[in-house]
Amino acid sequence: MFHVKHPMRGHVGSAVEGFHVKHPNRLSGESISELRKVLDEIDVVVSGEILEKLASHLFAVVAANDRVRLTAVTVPTEGFRLHIADSLTVLPELSTTRGACVDLGSGGGFPGIPLSLVTGRGFLLLESVRKKAEFLARVVSELKAVGQIEVAALRAEELAQARPGEFGAVTVRAVAELSALVELAAPLLCEEGVLISMKGAPSSFEIERGDRVAALVGMRRKSVRELELPGKRESRSIVVYEKSGEALRDLPRRPGMAQKKPLV
């Protein structure tokens, strides 16, 4: 049922059962038109084929909620703004990076799947909850993105043991505090690789704490960009940290330690 690729023991293959993605030819023209309008508001222009794939992914996430909790959104068109447009707001930060990307705590596949579909870049969706990883693998297969997008049912610390320093970018959306995210990203990133963290409205204390951990793990804060989503104008902050040197602490620590016992 699963295909395991060593040495990454939690790799989830595309041959998983129980999830079915709404095929692009079943999507209404009205839905595609609505998604196009939302993306126009953030100045993102993509082909009709990519629009259909983006919408198919979102519809699949909403449809799967009765089996695995992936989103609070119940109306797919609302997810166009809260999930797809939100994911694509980091395109400017991602465009300055090179190499493979990993999406930590991918959940329903945001922001990793939209970013990969729009940019054509390789992404690894990292999701430690097996049922969610199974869903992601099915979506990737149905979107015909196998090979471009990988799925692994692993913790970030486990991935860092298997593939240290391999990634040019780590993306993460509303998973944990910056202090934990900086620590988790550091051993995954190559030199000058970046952590792109999507936050609601992080406090100055959270950012300061993230900076202090960064100094211990060979990272530095590169930028903070604030924006508002289209529609209801929710505030967002995109906080970027860059790998800039050697860590002063041995990383990765045991799974869960970054959240339970922060370095500072």
Phi, psi and omega in degrees: 000324179244147174252122184256128180250114180277149009270013183267087193299337183266014180300134178249121180284177183278347185273065177246150186250160171104349179236139179228129182269139177294120185289147182307323184287355176262355179281142180284150175299330179295319179296316180297320179296321180294319178296318179301318180297318179297315180291329175301326182292338177251016176060040175247120181243124180225168181288165177299324179297317179291321176304316181296320179292319177300315180293320179300316178301311182298316179299321179295321179298313181296318182293331183276356186297338179283348180249327180212128185287115183238335185201155173271352180285130179250341178253115185307320183295332175292328177291340176303322182273311188283339181244305185288305180298319179301315180300320187278355178295342182268009179305319179299320179291320181292329185294342181268002184255165178231160172086188183290154181237148176231136180254111184281137178056052193296333177062246178275005178102017179249132006269000192301312183294309177302319181295319180292316181298318185283322184266339185078008183275153177288136178227143169252120177270114183257115182218111186285340178280115189303317183296322177291321178297322177298317177300314181300319180298320178294317179299313181300319179295313182293330178278001181057043181246013177297133185102322174272322181239125175257159174231135177224130177270075184222159166280157179301322181295324178291320178296322180295329176290322185277325186224062183291140174062026188264345192250142177273340179209140171242123175253149179204140185230109172051051181255315184202179178288158183302323181302319179286319184295319179299316179296317182293324183284325189308309183286349179276335191271144170281172178302131182071007171291159186231147167266124177248104185254125180261116185237161174286277177218081183295140179287163177297328178295317180297318180293317179299318179294320176300320179296321181292320176293320180305319181296335181273339188245016176078030180237165172213146178289128184261320183195159170226124178238128179256144181206174175234139176287152176294160178091254183278358173063044173294142180280144176223151173232133177249112184252125185244129173242143182245141174287119189232357182182191180276144178287144176271353177238150176288125181229151000279155170278181179298149180308132177092345184293325181300325179274319186281322182225078182304152180295334176226000000 
